[in-house]
Amino acid sequence: MSTINVNGVALGVEAFGESDAPLVLLVGGVTMLSWPDALCEHLAGGGRRVVRYDLRDSGESTAGDPEAPGYTLRDLAADAAALVEALGGGPAHLAGVGVGGMVAQVAALDRPDAFSALTLVGTRPVAPGPPDDDLPGHDRATMGRVFARPLPDWADREAVADFAAEGADILGDDPVTARAVAARIWDRTPSTAPAVQLANQLRMVFSRLDCTPRWRERLPEIELPTLVVHGRHDRFFPLGNGEALAREIPAARLLVLDGAATAIPEAAAGEVAEAMLALG
């Protein structure tokens, strides 16, 4: 792992595959560990140079005040395009997961010249907050259970990992994988301060981010080959959100993972990678 400086900030990156292979840039959601190792390795094995990275205020990237971020969603989208330029080998296949999928949508709209293909995983076409009336919101009963839990002692690595595992179980994800990933995120988080841990573990910085203006109405402008991947049992961004993306982006393909919820299961890494590779 290393960092690359773009737009006045350092972004944590990790690369897989040959340096002269076609570039696939994976936007963290918010940390790079939202992208499973197995998926990165499958893509690299398919002849791609894979770079996953941390968004600002997460992982190895520049950290400011996650309770009052001094940047916008548009700045994060500009970071993606700037990373392609810094890495060379563009245009790149851009992929975003969760809130990283929002970054990827805006980046593809604002800088289509920087990208050759687009993959959107477990995300939606509107910013955090109440969704449009035609989009399903978070499952209320599930969210009630998730947010009713007391927060852990952020200085206690095992308590944080247990907290993540319990949350994953409620959401329908694999608690064993979630525990391991949370521990890795904790190891990479520069502080045990609650705001910093909330930004890294629970993506709370996005609830404070300026995501205006809306971009959903611009989705028909996307001309990139696009893959939309969504878990059939996703209770955070239910499947209707992925269906809307696939419907509103011209010629997009929808891949529904029958055994998945919010996260990409390791068992599905090969299937997702093959679908991404098929985009070119």
N, C-alpha and C positions, 0 to 999 in steps of 0.2 A: 504494500500500500504506500501511497505517496500523496502529495498535494500538487495542484496546478493552480496558478494565479490567473484569474480572469476578472474583469470588471471590478478590480480593486479588492477582491476577496480571494481567499485560498479555499479550494474545494478538494475534499478528500476523494481520492480515486483508487480503484484497483483494476488491473488489467488481466485478461486471460487471452490466450491464443497468440498467433504470430503478429508481429507489429506491422507487417505490410498487407495484412488481410483486410477485407472490407469491414468498416467500423460499425459496430452496434453499440449505441450509447444508452445505458439503463439509468433512468432517473430514479433516485431513491424515493421511498415514500414513508418517512423522510430520510432514513438512513439507507445506505447501499445494501444493508443486510435484509431489506425487504425482498431482494432478489436472491433466491436460493442458490447456493454454490452449485448444485447439480444442474440447474438451468444454465448458468454461465458456462459450465464445463461442456454441456451438450452443444451450445452455440459455438464455442471455440472448436469443438471437435467437428463441427460442420463447416469449418473453414472461415470463421469470423474472428475478428479482433473485438473482444468484448470489454467494455469499460463501464463499470458501475460506479456511481458516485453519491456522496452525501450532499443533500441540500444544505443551504446556510443554516446555522444554528443546530447542526446535528453532526455526530461522528467527528471526523477529523477536519471538518470545514470550519470556516471562521464563525465564531460565536460572539454575539453581541448581547442584547437584552431580549430574550424570547418573549417577554411579557409586553414589549413595545418594539416590535421589529421595525427597523429603519429601512425597509425595502418592501416591494410589492410582489404580487404574483407575476407581473410583467418583468420585473427584475430577475426572478428565478427562471423565467422562460428565456430571457436574454443570456443568462448564464449557460444554458444548454447549447445555444448556438455558438457562443464564444468558446465553449469547451471543444466543439467540433473543430473550430479553426485552430485552437491551440494544439489539439491532438494530431491534426492533419488527416488526410485520407477521406475527407468529406466528399460528397454529402453522405450522411450517416443514417442508418436505420435507428430511429428514436423510439424508445419504449418507456412508458411510465406506469407505475403501479400505485393504486390508491390515490392519495393527494398528489403524488408524482404524475399521475395520469392527467390531472388538471394542468400541471406545468407543461406536460407534453402537448396537450391540445393547443394551448396558447402559443407555444413555441412553433408548432407546425403552421399555425395561422399567421403569426407575425414574421417568421423567417422560413418560408417554405423552401428557399434556395439552399438552406443548410442541411436538408434532410431528404432521404430517398424513399423512406417507408416509415410507417407509424404503427406501433402496437400499444394498445390501451388495456390495462388489466385491472379489474375490480375497481372501476372509477365511475364518474358520472359527468354529465355535461354542464353542470352548474357548480358554483362555489360552495364552500361549507356554509351551513345554515339551512333554513327551511328550503326544501326543493320546490320546483315548479309543481303546479297542481296535478299535472299528468305523470309525474315521476313518483315512484314509491320512496317514502322516507325510511329512516332507520326503524327497524322493528322495535316498537315501543316496549314490549315486555322484555325483550333481550337487553335493550339499552338501560331499562330500569334496574335489571340485575347487575349489569356491568358497572354502572355509576353509583350503585348503592354500597359498594364495597369500600371500606376504609383504605386510604392510600398506604402503601408500605413505608417503612423507614428507608429512604432512598440511599442511605449510607450502608445498608445491609444488602450485599449482592444476592444472597440466597433468598431474602424476603422479596426482592424485586423480581427475581426469576419465578418464584412461586406465584406472585401476583399476576405475572404475565401468563403463566400456565393456566391459572384459574380463569382469567379473562378469555383465553383462547378456547377453553372448554365450553364456556357460555356461548361464544360466538359460533361454535361448531368446527373450530380448527383443532389441529393436533397439539395437545398441551405439552407433549414431550419436546417437540420441535420448538414451540414457542418459548419454553423454559430455556433451552439452549441458546436461542437467538437473543433473548433478553439479557442473558448473562454476557454474551459477546458485546451487545450494545452497551451494557454497563461498563465493561472494560474499556470501551472506546470513548465514553462520555467524559469530558474534561472536568466535571464537577458533580458533586452529589447534591447541589442546591436543588430544591424542589422544582423551580422553574426550568432549570436546565434538563433535569431528568424527565419532566413532563414533555418537554420539546422532543427529546430523543425517544422516549418509550411510548408516549401517548400522542405525539404529533400535535400537541396543544397550541404550538405557535401558529398553526393555520387558522385557528379560531380568532386570531387577532390580526390576521394579515389582510391588507387591502387587496381584494380580488376584483375590483371594478376596472373597466366596464364588463358587462356580461359578454360571453363569447358563444353561447349556444346557437344564436341565430346565424352565426358565421360558419357553422360546421359544414354546410354544403359547399363552402369555398375550398375545402380540403381535397386536393387532387392526388395525394400520395396513396399508394397501395396501403390499405389499413386493415389491421387485425384487431378485433375486440374480443378479449378473453374475460369470461365472468363465471364465477362459481354459482352453480344452481341454488345453493343453500346459503348464499351471502345474506346475512341479516343486517349488515351495516350499510352497504349500498346494494339493496336487493336487485335481482336480475333485470327488472324493468329498466334500470338505468343503463345497463349494457345494451339492452335491446334498442333503446332510444339512440344511443351512439351509433350502433350499426345501421339503424334506419336512416339517420340524418347525415351521415358521412357517405358520400357517393361511393358505391361499389365496395363498401366495407364488408368484411366477412366476420361473422359472429361464431366464436368457439365457446360453447358452454361446457364447463367441467362438471360432470354429474356428481362426482364425489367431493366437490370442493365447497368451501364457504368463503371466508374473506381472504385467506392466504393461498399462495400457490403450493399445493401439496408436493412433496418430493416425488411421489408416484406419478404426478402429472408433468414433471419437468421435461421429460422427453417429448411428450405430445405437444406441449406449448412451444418448445424449441423447434420442432419440425414445422409447425405452422408458421413460426416466425421466419425460418429459413426459406420457406416457400414464397415469401413476399419478395425475395431477392436481396 
